[in-house]
Amino acid sequence: MKQQAEIKLNKVQTEAVNTTNGNLLIIASAGTGKTTTIVERYINLVETNKVNPNEIMMTTFTNKAAKDMVEKISKRTSKIPPYIGTMHSLFLRILRDNYNEAGIRQRFTLLTEDNDKKKIIKEIIIKSGLKATKDTIFYFLDRINRFKNAGIHHNDLEEGNDTDETNKIIEEAIEGDIVRVSPSMKKLGIKVYKEYQKRLNDSNMLDFDDILLLTYKLFDKNEKIRSIYSNKFKAIMVDEAQDLNVVQRNILELLQNNNLCLIGDDCQNIYSWRGASNELIFKFDKKHKKIILEYNYRSKEKIIEAVNKIIKGLSFKINKRLKCTREKGESIRIKGFYSFDDEIDFLVSETEQLIKSKEKLGDISILFRTNNLGKQIERAFRRNKIPCHLSRARGFLEREEIRDIVAFLRLKANPFSKIEFERVLNLIEGIGKTKIVKIEDFCDKNNLLILDSLNHIDKFGFSPEISGRLSKLNKTIRDDAKNPIESFLKFFNYYEKISKKYYYEQDKIEDKEENIETLKELFEGFSYDNEGVIDFLDSLIEMERREKDKNKVILSTIHSAKGLEWKHVFLAGCNDKILPFYFDNLSKIKRDDELRLFYVAVSRAKDFLTITHSNNHEWRWLEPSPFLRIIK
């Protein structure tokens, strides 16, 4: 075991660390030393209880959280758990090891882009004779996500089947509709779901939701496979248990063998709109041992007092009261303004004062409910030359130039993928939608893999120039090149393509070239065999968005701020109809949803918290949030 200064645990943390037999619920509110407790519990399992690290599964909700946990574990012991990561990354490994039993083909690839999903759904809608508006595309994409997160496979549903069981399944999956639609539209959702899945299957692709859904179906229907993994893992620890959706809860209940430890905070369940629920936490609360971490090490006393008032205001909760370990601190400031412009001016002025007083930019955060508010704040900060980072920035793998290269690499590995095929062909000058459709129709009629169409170029009637380019592309894709990224760049003359497209935007050209160099570095020393490429790209997909610049003020939605903390926090736009968001009379459940979001925002602050609101929002007259009365 590595030597390190002794980790000091309080009495309750020590109890959690030493409770290693049977199912366990650990309620870890914001700032109570959750990660330290999890790490020390793992150390106790492997060092004292002699559990093999290979027999421990530790799940988190982000790769960053998993990375942080590994780093902390590595400071305490050399025995690093191989099964640590997000549920998607862990269960993806299981699917790849058992693809045949899961009913899928080997070397499948992941559909990661919402735009690609929308494109497929748009085509299906048009084929169904409907107008493919933004709202209808969103509706059907949301339906598919809801079905999968509820553990409903497309084969579980029958089109035109009006049985009570089917109707119940549909109603449960579409509960809480954002878009009001007719019953016929709801039924059409089944047809769209089936066709969407067929297109993914034809391309040997899965989306993220498929990873969990297929793992659940694998464990549910194959007792032998389930027993292998259930017996394999002597201990399972699940972080952020309040964010588990139906299919995730089902997997864990099938997998666990009186060895499941849930760690979470019921007050931080802020993703109910995408199926997350406290259901398993509340179930454990009634049936298994519960330990509440009550000492907060993050925030000063005045902030903790507000947090406790918010907890008390919740209708459905596990009763707890946080105890502060720090000094009293300053009172929470609540500032009201006539207009949102005035509110923004205040945020700019306050931030400038903090900068003048030598506060670190990375210690300051502006939180808000909606992206629209964030955009307005960002514009003002940039006008005033305040360095800032808006948390909506696109991830590395979502950038156009990276997507182009990744599509090429995936097509080499997965000759079924129409989506990657289309993206690659669109890079060839003179190849448009009409020509691509012609190629795809030829494949469908002749039952060919999409990539094999390039072996029949003479059948399409294209010009000699286009045919020649396609023939060279075919050879480039199939060549066993040592560095396919360089092959891609050379074939498409990609750097010149970027220079032409962004001729008047030199900064953009440099950014894109830098991104390509970064991708090259990630693949440096990597073996480019097809299966290895897929595995590596899957791991990159799970990679967190680039770390935020520590020398910038962070502008973030409350949802994106979960799990983070700052010395100075400003909560902007704290108005009724924004927080809480709903326009109708709130039910207790919906009010709790909104109040938990307020809890998350307030509990991000370590030393100073300022809450602002204004009456005039884009021609709307709004009152201050009723939640402010709770903390006054």
SEGU-448191 format. One line per 8 residues: number of its first residue (from 1); for each residue x, y, z of C-alpha. Coordinates in pm, whole numbers, plus 50000, padded with zeros to 5 digits. Example, Ala and Ser with C-alpha at 12.3 -4.5 7.8 and 13.67 -1.06 7.14 Angstrom:
// residues 2
1> 51230:49550:50780 | 51367:49894:50714
END
This chain:
// residues 632
1> 50000:50000:50000 | 50122:50349:49913 | 50222:50574:50197 | 50022:50889:50250 | 49923:51115:50535 | 49641:50952:50729 | 49296:51038:50598 | 49085:51188:50875
9> 48726:51067:50872 | 48443:51172:51097 | 48243:50912:51291 | 47970:50871:51029 | 48216:50849:50739 | 48408:50582:50932 | 48088:50382:50975 | 48019:50403:50600
17> 48374:50291:50518 | 48356:49994:50756 | 48011:49875:50646 | 48111:49632:50371 | 47855:49352:50409 | 47504:49370:50268 | 47326:49643:50075 | 47391:49998:50195
25> 47253:50348:50129 | 47485:50646:50188 | 47310:50984:50174 | 47584:51230:50085 | 47460:51587:50060 | 47657:51858:49884 | 48004:51914:50034 | 47993:51628:50287
33> 48307:51447:50170 | 48136:51194:49946 | 48436:51116:49724 | 48669:51072:50023 | 48421:50828:50176 | 48387:50627:49853 | 48765:50607:49806 | 48827:50497:50165
41> 48551:50238:50141 | 48725:50094:49834 | 49061:50095:50016 | 48900:49908:50306 | 48752:49650:50069 | 49082:49569:49892 | 49332:49620:50175 | 49145:49500:50483
49> 48879:49269:50337 | 49112:49140:50063 | 48857:49178:49784 | 49018:49151:49440 | 48996:49490:49257 | 48870:49294:48952 | 48566:49201:49161 | 48462:49557:49240
57> 48245:49774:49013 | 48238:50150:49074 | 48007:50363:48859 | 47992:50739:48821 | 47796:50965:48587 | 48088:51140:48415 | 48432:51035:48300 | 48574:51333:48488
65> 48431:51201:48816 | 48573:50855:48740 | 48913:51006:48658 | 48915:51209:48980 | 48827:50897:49177 | 49106:50693:49014 | 49356:50968:49091 | 49252:50973:49456
73> 49263:50592:49479 | 49609:50582:49319 | 49743:50808:49596 | 49632:50553:49853 | 49707:50220:49684 | 49851:50065:49369 | 49544:49839:49340 | 49333:50033:49090
81> 48984:49899:49007 | 48962:49808:48635 | 48581:49831:48645 | 48541:50200:48725 | 48369:50451:48497 | 48030:50560:48372 | 47757:50302:48335 | 47773:50349:47960
89> 48146:50274:47945 | 48125:49972:48179 | 47824:49811:48014 | 47961:49882:47667 | 48250:49650:47761 | 48002:49384:47866 | 47808:49419:47538 | 48123:49391:47328
97> 48223:49075:47518 | 47875:48924:47474 | 47757:49075:47144 | 47622:48746:47009 | 47415:48674:47320 | 47287:49035:47311 | 47161:48982:46955 | 47394:49232:46787
105> 47681:49207:46540 | 48049:49239:46623 | 48235:49566:46563 | 47924:49779:46602 | 47980:50153:46623 | 47807:50423:46827 | 47576:50691:46692 | 47671:50983:46910
113> 47546:51297:46736 | 47194:51430:46795 | 47205:51584:46447 | 47258:51239:46294 | 46964:51104:46498 | 46747:51396:46384 | 46843:51335:46023 | 46728:50972:46044
121> 46402:51069:46216 | 46339:51347:45962 | 46366:51096:45677 | 46127:50857:45854 | 45873:51135:45919 | 45877:51248:45555 | 45838:50887:45441 | 45532:50860:45673
129> 45369:51153:45492 | 45408:51406:45773 | 45570:51746:45767 | 45912:51722:45930 | 45904:52033:46148 | 46150:52105:46426 | 45878:52021:46681 | 45782:51686:46527
137> 46147:51578:46499 | 46201:51675:46863 | 45883:51493:46966 | 45980:51160:46808 | 46342:51181:46925 | 46214:51244:47277 | 45972:50948:47247 | 46253:50714:47146
145> 46472:50829:47436 | 46183:50784:47678 | 46105:50433:47555 | 46466:50321:47588 | 46523:50484:47929 | 46209:50307:48051 | 46360:49973:47946 | 46124:49929:47651
153> 46276:49757:47347 | 46116:49827:47008 | 46026:49457:46982 | 45824:49493:47305 | 45575:49709:47120 | 45333:49609:46851 | 45199:49863:46604 | 44822:49883:46616
161> 44806:49673:46931 | 44553:49835:47164 | 44588:49593:47451 | 44584:49735:47802 | 44943:49620:47853 | 45072:49802:47544 | 44879:50116:47626 | 45017:50111:47980
169> 45372:50080:47845 | 45314:50374:47610 | 45161:50594:47878 | 45444:50525:48121 | 45706:50607:47858 | 45541:50930:47749 | 45443:51052:48095 | 45510:51420:48135
177> 45487:51508:47766 | 45643:51840:47682 | 45455:51853:47351 | 45079:51801:47352 | 44981:51569:47065 | 44692:51356:46951 | 44654:50985:47038 | 44730:50897:46675
185> 45060:51088:46702 | 45148:50891:47012 | 45082:50563:46834 | 45289:50681:46540 | 45576:50710:46787 | 45594:50329:46797 | 45624:50309:46418 | 45897:50574:46413
193> 46083:50399:46697 | 46079:50068:46509 | 46194:50221:46181 | 46465:50425:46356 | 46598:50111:46521 | 46587:49919:46192 | 46805:50182:46029 | 47056:50163:46313
201> 47058:49784:46293 | 47115:49796:45915 | 47418:50020:45976 | 47543:49803:46266 | 47512:50099:46500 | 47386:50162:46851 | 47302:50490:47017 | 47395:50563:47380
209> 47056:50460:47512 | 47091:50122:47337 | 47397:50040:47551 | 47192:50033:47870 | 46874:49894:47714 | 47053:49599:47552 | 47253:49528:47869 | 46927:49518:48065
217> 46769:49282:47809 | 47083:49065:47811 | 47075:49024:48190 | 46696:48988:48201 | 46672:48714:47939 | 47005:48532:47983 | 47034:48400:48337 | 47372:48239:48261
225> 47533:48569:48156 | 47369:48756:48445 | 47501:48499:48694 | 47853:48532:48557 | 47862:48905:48628 | 47652:48891:48943 | 47897:48641:49093 | 48196:48826:48953
233> 48130:49153:49137 | 48166:49108:49513 | 48095:49477:49565 | 47915:49736:49353 | 47928:50107:49437 | 47703:50351:49252 | 47771:50723:49276 | 47497:50984:49207
241> 47230:50721:49267 | 46956:50986:49258 | 47018:51023:48882 | 46938:50660:48794 | 46663:50608:48535 | 46437:50302:48505 | 46665:50091:48286 | 46971:50168:48502
249> 46782:50074:48818 | 46665:49751:48652 | 47022:49655:48556 | 47152:49712:48908 | 46872:49514:49070 | 46939:49223:48834 | 47315:49242:48882 | 47350:49295:49256
257> 47381:49005:49497 | 47331:49166:49839 | 47640:49373:49762 | 47508:49704:49631 | 47611:50036:49786 | 47419:50341:49665 | 47574:50683:49722 | 47369:50989:49644
265> 47164:51284:49755 | 46790:51272:49699 | 46788:51654:49709 | 47008:51666:49397 | 46773:51473:49169 | 46738:51742:48900 | 46704:51525:48591 | 46353:51387:48640
273> 46261:51523:48295 | 46488:51261:48140 | 46375:50973:48360 | 46602:51010:48665 | 46432:50919:48989 | 46491:50874:49362 | 46289:50552:49345 | 46578:50314:49421
281> 46709:50543:49697 | 46367:50555:49865 | 46334:50176:49823 | 46672:50124:49991 | 46576:50369:50265 | 46290:50138:50367 | 46470:49802:50330 | 46845:49843:50397
289> 47093:50013:50626 | 47118:50389:50578 | 47403:50622:50671 | 47369:51001:50638 | 47683:51213:50592 | 47582:51529:50773 | 47899:51738:50812 | 47947:51991:50533
297> 48309:52090:50461 | 48240:52317:50161 | 48029:52614:50257 | 48021:52876:50530 | 47746:52868:50792 | 47514:53127:50637 | 47499:52928:50315 | 47440:52602:50504
305> 47152:52765:50693 | 46989:52843:50357 | 47052:52489:50230 | 46883:52340:50539 | 46580:52565:50489 | 46548:52442:50129 | 46572:52076:50241 | 46301:52139:50501
313> 46078:52289:50227 | 46079:51970:50016 | 45767:51753:50034 | 45936:51424:49944 | 46278:51369:50099 | 46495:51176:50337 | 46504:51381:50655 | 46845:51530:50728
321> 47008:51846:50853 | 47358:51952:50748 | 47610:52065:51008 | 47862:52332:50916 | 48233:52284:50989 | 48342:52633:50875 | 48306:52989:51002 | 47982:53189:50990
329> 48063:53399:50681 | 47864:53680:50522 | 47489:53677:50473 | 47350:53579:50134 | 47290:53890:49925 | 46961:53919:49735 | 46951:54203:49479 | 46649:54314:49278
337> 46654:54526:48958 | 46403:54685:48724 | 46532:54518:48405 | 46750:54222:48314 | 46991:54466:48150 | 47035:54635:48490 | 47087:54292:48647 | 47357:54207:48392
345> 47529:54544:48449 | 47546:54459:48819 | 47700:54116:48745 | 47962:54279:48522 | 48043:54547:48782 | 48067:54297:49070 | 48290:54065:48869 | 48519:54354:48773
353> 48548:54450:49141 | 48643:54093:49234 | 48907:54091:48960 | 49048:54422:49089 | 49068:54273:49437 | 49290:53994:49295 | 49032:53715:49313 | 49106:53429:49075
361> 48876:53424:48773 | 48824:53050:48812 | 48683:53109:49162 | 48388:53304:49018 | 48076:53155:48863 | 47753:53301:48724 | 47469:53047:48731 | 47135:53072:48549
369> 46835:52858:48463 | 46821:52885:48083 | 47074:52900:47800 | 46909:53216:47671 | 46996:53404:47992 | 47349:53267:47965 | 47396:53398:47611 | 47294:53748:47717
377> 47534:53742:48013 | 47815:53608:47792 | 47770:53891:47539 | 47791:54151:47816 | 48103:53992:47967 | 48276:53980:47629 | 48182:54343:47555 | 48349:54435:47883
385> 48653:54216:47804 | 48598:53985:48103 | 48747:53642:48022 | 48465:53389:48050 | 48367:53036:47950 | 48008:52948:47866 | 47947:52583:47956 | 47748:52512:47640
393> 48066:52502:47425 | 48083:52205:47189 | 48286:51905:47291 | 48604:51808:47110 | 48451:51512:46924 | 48153:51723:46812 | 48369:51960:46607 | 48321:51944:46234
401> 48677:51852:46137 | 48701:51582:46407 | 48366:51433:46305 | 48487:51408:45944 | 48800:51214:46041 | 48617:50993:46290 | 48355:50909:46024 | 48635:50789:45795
409> 48790:50575:46071 | 48455:50426:46166 | 48368:50345:45805 | 48692:50151:45771 | 48595:49949:46079 | 48222:49918:46012 | 48127:49876:45642 | 47755:49876:45734
417> 47737:50239:45845 | 47531:50454:45605 | 47568:50759:45830 | 47948:50754:45820 | 47940:50667:45448 | 47725:50971:45370 | 47947:51205:45572 | 48262:51084:45396
425> 48107:51102:45048 | 47983:51456:45114 | 48348:51563:45137 | 48401:51478:44769 | 48334:51773:44541 | 48055:51691:44296 | 47890:51432:44521 | 47556:51550:44651
433> 47242:51400:44805 | 47106:51274:44471 | 47417:51068:44395 | 47434:50931:44751 | 47068:50821:44738 | 47137:50649:44406 | 47426:50454:44560 | 47222:50359:44868
441> 46925:50244:44658 | 47160:50023:44457 | 47286:49863:44781 | 46933:49803:44908 | 46820:49640:44583 | 47128:49418:44563 | 47156:49343:44936 | 47509:49486:44954
449> 47704:49639:45240 | 47707:50015:45189 | 48085:50020:45146 | 48070:49742:44884 | 47883:49984:44655 | 48222:50133:44570 | 48310:49805:44400 | 48034:49875:44144
457> 48107:50236:44047 | 48055:50164:43678 | 47685:50092:43746 | 47598:50448:43855 | 47655:50644:43534 | 47871:50907:43704 | 48128:51116:43517 | 48480:50970:43475
465> 48614:51228:43721 | 48363:51140:43994 | 48400:50766:43930 | 48778:50800:43953 | 48755:50982:44286 | 48518:50716:44425 | 48749:50440:44307 | 49047:50603:44481
473> 48833:50653:44796 | 48745:50283:44792 | 49113:50192:44776 | 49203:50444:45050 | 48936:50311:45288 | 49032:49948:45230 | 49410:50002:45244 | 49573:49869:45558
481> 49746:50201:45620 | 49971:50246:45921 | 49821:50590:45980 | 49469:50621:45834 | 49432:50976:45970 | 49715:51088:45743 | 49558:50890:45458 | 49232:51080:45512
489> 49405:51419:45523 | 49602:51344:45206 | 49313:51199:45004 | 49076:51489:45074 | 49353:51751:45073 | 49181:51843:45396 | 49398:52129:45518 | 49351:52312:45187
497> 48977:52246:45209 | 48970:52416:45551 | 49178:52709:45426 | 48942:52769:45132 | 48626:52743:45340 | 48748:52980:45615 | 48971:53203:45402 | 48871:53519:45590
505> 48875:53358:45937 | 49239:53281:46014 | 49168:53213:46382 | 48915:52946:46286 | 49164:52782:46047 | 49426:52766:46321 | 49177:52624:46573 | 49073:52348:46333
513> 49431:52259:46245 | 49516:52248:46616 | 49219:52016:46680 | 49340:51777:46410 | 49688:51775:46562 | 49532:51698:46901 | 49346:51400:46751 | 49673:51278:46596
521> 49840:51297:46937 | 49559:51098:47097 | 49621:50820:46842 | 50000:50839:46871 | 50151:50492:46914 | 49808:50336:46866 | 49749:50020:46662 | 49489:50092:46394
529> 49326:49750:46372 | 48952:49787:46314 | 48825:49652:46645 | 49088:49848:46835 | 48986:50170:46657 | 48623:50121:46757 | 48715:50056:47121 | 48943:50358:47128
537> 48685:50586:46969 | 48426:50461:47217 | 48657:50564:47500 | 48707:50906:47340 | 48330:50953:47311 | 48306:50905:47685 | 48577:51168:47732 | 48456:51482:47906
545> 48440:51802:47721 | 48769:51991:47737 | 48844:52115:48085 | 48724:52467:48138 | 48994:52731:48141 | 49077:52801:48505 | 49161:53159:48415 | 48807:53241:48309
553> 48482:53322:48487 | 48249:53023:48448 | 47904:53092:48306 | 47687:52786:48353 | 47333:52657:48369 | 47243:52518:48711 | 47215:52170:48560 | 47570:52186:48422
561> 47703:52317:48755 | 47603:52004:48948 | 47907:51849:49117 | 48110:52173:49098 | 48188:52447:49349 | 48319:52805:49352 | 48426:53061:49610 | 48197:53328:49461
569> 47861:53225:49312 | 47606:53458:49150 | 47264:53308:49079 | 47106:53526:48809 | 46748:53546:48682 | 46596:53412:49005 | 46241:53500:48905 | 45904:53332:48916
577> 45829:53160:48581 | 46205:53100:48549 | 46280:52932:48882 | 46030:52776:48929 | 45975:52743:48557 | 45619:52619:48532 | 45332:52851:48451 | 45051:52649:48610
585> 44987:52574:48975 | 45269:52350:49084 | 45197:52003:49212 | 45407:51892:49508 | 45615:51672:49275 | 45684:51949:49022 | 45751:52201:49298 | 46003:51961:49450
593> 46171:51923:49109 | 46220:52299:49090 | 46318:52341:49455 | 46587:52074:49421 | 46733:52276:49134 | 46744:52578:49364 | 46915:52360:49626 | 47186:52262:49375
601> 47245:52626:49280 | 47276:52751:49639 | 47498:52463:49750 | 47762:52539:49481 | 47880:52842:49683 | 48172:52803:49922 | 48216:53152:50069 | 47990:53407:49900
609> 47648:53379:49738 | 47463:53659:49559 | 47116:53602:49415 | 46976:53848:49161 | 46637:53900:48999 | 46468:54166:48786 | 46111:54256:48693 | 46137:54329:48321
617> 46247:54024:48117 | 46215:54075:47740 | 45877:54252:47766 | 45758:54016:48039 | 45687:54147:48388 | 45807:53885:48636 | 45797:53864:49013 | 46092:53746:49224
625> 46108:53370:49274 | 45884:53251:49560 | 46179:53030:49663 | 46357:53341:49792 | 46107:53357:50078 | 46230:53018:50197 | 46586:53133:50260 | 46519:53482:50396
END
